[in-house]
Amino acid sequence: MNIAIAQIKSVKGNIPANIQKHIAFINQASLLKASSIFFPELSLTGYEPELAKDLAVNLNDNRLDVFQEISDLKKITIGVGIPTLSHEGILISMLIFQPEQPRFLYSKQQLHEDEFPYFVNGKDQVLVNIEDEKIAPAICYESLQINHADKAVELGAQIYIASVAKSKNGIDKAYAYYAEVSKNYKIPVLMSNCIGECDNLVSAGCSAVWNKEGKLMAQFDNQEEGIIIFNTQTEKVTRQII
């Protein structure tokens, strides 16, 4: 299976502009025969907790219908980041679109303490099934907590996707940790990070892929926008700057 991660610079708080940018990345991933593409944390708004209340959407917000249309047309699974509304409060979510299936979401279960004034915890881990492989999404802080990976693997995860918004300090820690996760659980780990200013930090990019032996297979720097495609059978990697 060819699975893609995106490194993108989101436009602060501008959902329509970010939708158009996402479409360009998805189209390029499809041209390169990716069966799925996953974006960074809150990629459709930028990582902006103070704006989340005003930007949060319902699962079936019709502005996002275009992703279902593309998923159906190009037979590609798409995971995009956006704050979502719930009865308990605002969630940090990844909306997932799959061909000819109802959209669904995964919401961050473990928040960083800085996020508590703005968000509430999600409740359940989900697995994304593509070509008989099970992908576990993880969102930023929780992807560095070993109990999250433990639970995902216990549920049958074969691939771990970390959708993040991390600074340089966070990236240094993540690189060491994700290599250990992939090696210890014998599953590929793919990290999708954003670049540019967001909230009170500068996101450091360096999106990367580790194979199931913990070997770093490909990465971006802290300036490039683009996609990395990883074949889970052959371990072939394609890097495309956009």
Salt bridges, closest charged atoms under 4 A:
GLU41 OE2 - LYS108 NZ 2.91
ASP61 OD2 - ARG63 NH2 2.88
ASP65 OD1 - ARG103 NH2 2.60
GLU88 OE2 - LYS123 NZ 3.51
GLU100 OE2 - LYS75 NZ 3.77
ASP114 OD2 - HIS112 ND1 3.61
GLU115 OE2 - LYS108 NZ 2.93
GLU142 OE2 - HIS148 NE2 3.41
GLU154 OE2 - LYS151 NZ 3.94
ASP172 OD2 - LYS168 NZ 3.07
GLU224 OE1 - ARG239 NH2 2.70
GLU225 OE2 - LYS21 NZ 2.79
